[in-house]
């Protein structure tokens, strides 16, 4: 098939309060229409035909990536309620095996779940949350076999290994035990909108039809999440939107009690709560854009009782906290880098951990126990594989427990990492994390892959990727652009890239591209870009605005039909997004979205080579957005560059399940880039 498939044009009027647009490919929304599936299959066939010259390269890349993974491997165990928990992988296994040992690492292993056995016969399989009851006898876990992120909760007797008969469908995937070891709290999703909107109470061994509704959220902009306090004394229900939150709670030993409101939701107030001793600790952005830490007595949660523990700072974003009996640990961001700050309760003495690299990621790990001076944390950088440390906060000594094994002769000393800053048009400096193999020359001819996300306040930190070595070893540089819309430099960085400031996200990325070209890291003939989901929106916007900057682009599960999606409240997750993008039922937001929406701004011009991927069951960005975008690009663009659409007909937003099968997606992306450079 040397001729690409051409989608039929069927004009469809899209009526809004601010004008009518015509969508020629709206019919691709019809999931049950056989013609839609035929079109997606035709695009897949065209993809296969066009990528055929790189089939051997694709397979080599996959085998390279797989060959770097130690097939028989396990995580560092952590202690919780008398047991050591860990995850291991068996040779040839796609899925994790969840295990524990009672009291000592020398004790016999107990297998909680074998993901490989559970996944047999499934095209897609994913285990969500796992929680063990307080008496250590019963496991609740969740599984998704479709990739719509609608999880079914199941129960297992850990003494007999036998399952309980009940299955709780359409949940978010996490559940919380009460201390009676019989009551479970869980959140249920609307199967159409996919919103977590109800909290339910289930009694082990009973018919799910008898479950009790505890709370239902009426505002579709808010999501629910249920969790247990570290002290195990409370069950918290977090109710959150992009800009506002509310916490409700009850004692875990009184599961039938009515939930209390910690603080009623307020506009532009985000907060979260943890419990320690006689107090609740509150991480809040009230009068503190970069957040501050407060505490309040359990008996009085009114704001008037809140006391400042860590004040607000203009130059430091307070991201999270971990409470121990003798220490407080804070996760902070300063100048775009994560820092871990340790404070002793007794005298306020404090210090920061030193990591010694110009760009890295360090994060508080799993620390379920209060009464210990040891902090478990994770560390990674663009050159350092993911590592797990125990840090003794009293002696200030650290112990490396495990560094991710990378097979195939990898040595971190062979690679170089940099931190650079690109000036944006308004003078703002945009941080970039850069990595390449030693011997890389800044002569303007080297290939470079530029990546970013830039939405929802999600920070794209500098972490290691064994798969990425396949590019670095072929002479690529790899750059993460910490553009506005993320939260790397604090709350103002996020606010500067959302709603009516969203255009900053796109221009920050192209300003980084122009800087990298000007500094001779690469050229427009060898510069590639990649982004997924909201990062796919980024790809679509920059392609319309500056197509001349890139040789090729990969847009994975891209959110590209912004206006239409945000006007359609029947599409999953739409209404909860108003605080991120704005409400297009208001004209200022409608007009602004329309000015950058990739699908609406496709025009007759030359575009770079483009690979677009999607999943038929995608729960976050519906498959029809990228499908329509490709159809419109085919009918409009003026060049002969490659335009490929690949739809995974059995997966969703995260792509294929399984640790090896997911590498197929990465190999496909890299083969596309390398093929454009002439490698076969």
HUWOWO-V517292 format. One record per residue. N is the residue number from 1. OMEGA is omega in degrees with one decimal (999 if undefined). Layout:
BEGIN
N;OMEGA
N;OMEGA
END
This chain:
BEGIN
1;-179.8
2;178.6
3;-177.9
4;176.1
5;179.0
6;179.2
7;178.7
8;176.2
9;178.6
10;-175.0
11;179.7
12;-179.3
13;175.0
14;-173.4
15;175.2
16;179.6
17;-172.5
18;176.3
19;-179.7
20;174.3
21;177.2
22;179.0
23;-177.1
24;-174.5
25;-178.6
26;-178.1
27;178.2
28;174.1
29;-171.3
30;-173.5
31;-175.8
32;179.8
33;-179.6
34;-179.6
35;178.7
36;178.7
37;177.6
38;179.9
39;179.3
40;178.1
41;177.9
42;176.3
43;177.3
44;178.7
45;177.8
46;175.2
47;-179.3
48;-178.1
49;-177.6
50;-179.3
51;-178.0
52;178.8
53;-178.6
54;-178.1
55;179.5
56;177.5
57;178.3
58;-179.1
59;177.6
60;179.0
61;179.3
62;-179.1
63;175.3
64;-176.7
65;178.7
66;-177.9
67;177.6
68;-175.3
69;171.9
70;-172.8
71;177.7
72;-170.4
73;175.0
74;-179.6
75;175.6
76;-179.6
77;171.1
78;-176.0
79;178.7
80;174.2
81;173.4
82;179.8
83;171.2
84;-177.5
85;178.0
86;178.2
87;176.2
88;176.2
89;178.0
90;-178.6
91;-179.2
92;-177.4
93;178.9
94;-167.7
95;-177.3
96;170.9
97;-176.5
98;-171.9
99;172.4
100;175.0
101;-178.0
102;168.7
103;-173.6
104;177.4
105;176.7
106;-179.0
107;177.8
108;-179.7
109;170.6
110;177.8
111;177.9
112;-179.8
113;172.2
114;-176.8
115;-179.4
116;178.7
117;-178.4
118;-176.1
119;-177.2
120;178.9
121;-178.7
122;173.5
123;179.7
124;177.0
125;177.5
126;174.1
127;179.5
128;-177.4
129;172.8
130;176.0
131;178.2
132;179.9
133;-175.7
134;178.8
135;175.3
136;-172.9
137;-173.7
138;178.3
139;166.2
140;179.0
141;-178.1
142;179.2
143;177.4
144;-178.9
145;-178.6
146;-175.4
147;172.1
148;-177.7
149;169.5
150;-171.8
151;172.5
152;177.6
153;177.6
154;-174.8
155;179.4
156;174.1
157;-174.4
158;176.8
159;-179.2
160;-175.3
161;-175.9
162;177.2
163;168.0
164;-173.4
165;-171.7
166;175.7
167;-176.6
168;-171.9
169;172.9
170;177.9
171;177.7
172;175.3
173;178.2
174;-179.1
175;-175.7
176;176.3
177;164.0
178;-175.4
179;178.6
180;178.4
181;179.3
182;-174.3
183;179.1
184;173.3
185;179.0
186;177.8
187;-178.3
188;178.8
189;167.7
190;-174.2
191;178.7
192;-178.6
193;-179.0
194;178.3
195;171.1
196;-170.7
197;-178.6
198;170.5
199;-178.1
200;177.2
201;-179.0
202;175.2
203;-176.2
204;176.9
205;-179.5
206;179.2
207;178.3
208;178.2
209;179.7
210;-179.7
211;-175.1
212;175.3
213;-178.7
214;-176.9
215;174.3
216;-179.9
217;-177.3
218;-177.0
219;-175.3
220;176.9
221;-175.5
222;178.8
223;-179.5
224;172.5
225;-179.3
226;-179.5
227;-178.3
228;176.4
229;178.4
230;178.8
231;-176.3
232;-175.6
233;-174.5
234;167.9
235;-179.4
236;168.9
237;177.7
238;-179.1
239;-170.3
240;168.0
241;-178.1
242;-171.3
243;-177.2
244;178.4
245;178.7
246;178.4
247;171.6
248;-173.5
249;169.6
250;178.1
251;-178.0
252;177.2
253;176.2
254;-170.8
255;179.5
256;180.0
257;176.7
258;179.0
259;177.8
260;176.2
261;179.1
262;173.7
263;-179.3
264;-177.3
265;177.9
266;176.5
267;174.9
268;174.9
269;174.5
270;176.4
271;172.6
272;-168.7
273;170.1
274;-176.6
275;177.3
276;177.5
277;-176.8
278;-170.4
279;162.6
280;175.6
281;-170.2
282;171.8
283;-167.4
284;173.6
285;175.0
286;-175.7
287;-175.1
288;-176.2
289;179.2
290;176.8
291;173.9
292;-179.5
293;179.8
294;172.9
295;179.5
296;179.6
297;178.8
298;-176.2
299;-175.9
300;-178.3
301;178.3
302;-178.6
303;-178.0
304;-179.3
305;-176.2
306;177.9
307;-177.0
308;174.0
309;176.0
310;-176.7
311;177.0
312;174.3
313;-177.3
314;-173.4
315;-179.1
316;176.9
317;-180.0
318;-169.9
319;-178.3
320;-177.4
321;171.7
322;-176.8
323;172.7
324;-177.4
325;-177.1
326;-174.0
327;169.4
328;177.2
329;-179.3
330;169.7
331;-175.2
332;171.7
333;177.6
334;-178.4
335;173.8
336;-178.2
337;178.6
338;177.2
339;174.6
340;-175.2
341;-177.4
342;-179.8
343;177.2
344;-177.6
345;-169.3
346;-174.4
347;178.4
348;179.1
349;-174.2
350;174.1
351;176.3
352;172.9
353;179.9
354;-175.4
355;166.9
356;175.7
357;-176.1
358;177.7
359;-170.0
360;172.0
361;174.7
362;-174.7
363;173.9
364;-177.6
365;-177.1
366;-178.2
367;-173.4
368;-173.7
369;179.6
370;-164.9
371;179.3
372;175.2
373;-172.9
374;175.5
375;172.4
376;177.3
377;177.9
378;-178.9
379;175.9
380;171.7
381;179.1
382;179.7
383;-177.1
384;178.1
385;-179.1
386;-174.0
387;178.0
388;-177.7
389;162.1
390;-177.7
391;177.7
392;-173.9
393;178.8
394;-177.8
395;-179.0
396;176.4
397;-179.1
398;178.4
399;175.3
400;-179.3
401;-179.9
402;167.1
403;179.4
404;179.2
405;176.2
406;-177.6
407;174.8
408;175.2
409;-179.5
410;171.6
411;-177.5
412;-179.8
413;-179.4
414;-172.8
415;-176.4
416;176.1
417;-179.1
418;169.0
419;178.7
420;-179.2
421;178.8
422;177.4
423;173.9
424;-177.3
425;-179.1
426;177.7
427;178.1
428;177.5
429;-176.5
430;-179.7
431;174.7
432;173.3
433;-170.9
434;174.3
435;175.4
436;178.1
437;177.2
438;-174.8
439;176.5
440;-179.3
441;177.3
442;-177.2
443;178.2
444;-177.4
445;-174.1
446;174.5
447;-178.1
448;175.4
449;-176.8
450;-174.7
451;173.6
452;176.5
453;168.7
454;177.5
455;173.3
456;-176.9
457;178.5
458;-178.2
459;177.5
460;-174.2
461;-177.1
462;180.0
463;-177.6
464;172.9
465;176.9
466;178.4
467;-177.8
468;179.6
469;179.1
470;173.9
471;-177.3
472;-179.5
473;176.1
474;172.8
475;178.7
476;157.7
477;178.5
478;-174.3
479;169.9
480;178.4
481;-176.9
482;-171.3
483;178.6
484;-170.0
485;166.1
486;-176.1
487;-175.2
488;-177.5
489;177.7
490;-173.4
491;-179.1
492;179.5
493;175.9
494;-178.7
495;-179.3
496;-179.7
497;179.1
498;178.7
499;-174.9
500;173.0
501;-174.3
502;-177.6
503;177.5
504;179.4
505;-175.4
506;-178.8
507;174.2
508;-177.9
509;-179.6
510;174.0
511;174.3
512;178.5
513;-178.4
514;177.1
515;-178.9
516;176.6
517;-178.7
518;179.7
519;172.1
520;168.7
521;-174.5
522;175.4
523;179.2
524;178.7
525;-177.2
526;179.9
527;179.4
528;-179.9
529;-179.3
530;174.6
531;-178.6
532;178.7
533;173.8
534;171.2
535;172.6
536;170.2
537;177.1
538;179.8
539;-178.7
540;-178.6
541;-177.6
542;177.0
543;176.9
544;-172.8
545;-177.1
546;-178.7
547;-175.5
548;-175.3
549;-167.2
550;173.2
551;-178.8
552;-176.6
553;170.9
554;177.3
555;-176.4
556;-178.5
557;-170.1
558;174.0
559;-168.7
560;-178.8
561;-164.9
562;-173.2
563;-178.1
564;-179.2
565;-176.1
566;174.7
567;-175.0
568;-176.2
569;177.6
570;179.0
571;-177.8
572;170.6
573;-174.2
574;-169.9
575;178.3
576;-175.4
577;-174.8
578;-179.2
579;178.9
580;-172.9
581;-172.0
582;-179.2
583;-176.8
584;170.9
585;171.5
586;-167.2
587;-177.7
588;178.1
589;177.3
590;-177.8
591;-177.5
592;176.7
593;-178.4
594;-177.7
595;-178.9
596;-177.7
597;-174.4
598;-177.6
599;-178.1
600;-174.0
601;171.9
602;-179.2
603;-177.3
604;177.4
605;177.4
606;177.4
607;175.3
608;170.3
609;-170.4
610;170.7
611;179.8
612;179.2
613;177.2
614;176.0
615;-176.2
616;-176.2
617;-176.6
618;-179.3
619;-175.0
620;175.7
621;-175.7
622;-174.7
623;-172.4
624;177.0
625;177.0
626;180.0
627;178.8
628;-179.3
629;178.8
630;179.6
631;-179.4
632;177.0
633;-179.9
634;-175.3
635;-168.4
636;-171.4
637;-171.7
638;-174.8
639;176.0
640;178.9
641;-179.5
642;171.0
643;-173.4
644;174.1
645;175.1
646;178.9
647;173.0
648;-173.0
649;-179.9
650;-175.1
651;-179.0
652;-169.4
653;-176.6
654;-179.4
655;-175.6
656;175.3
657;-178.7
658;-172.8
659;179.1
660;-179.0
661;178.5
662;176.5
663;177.1
664;178.6
665;-179.3
666;178.4
667;178.6
668;179.6
669;-176.4
670;178.5
671;177.7
672;-178.7
673;-176.2
674;176.6
675;179.6
676;177.0
677;175.6
678;179.3
679;179.0
680;999
END
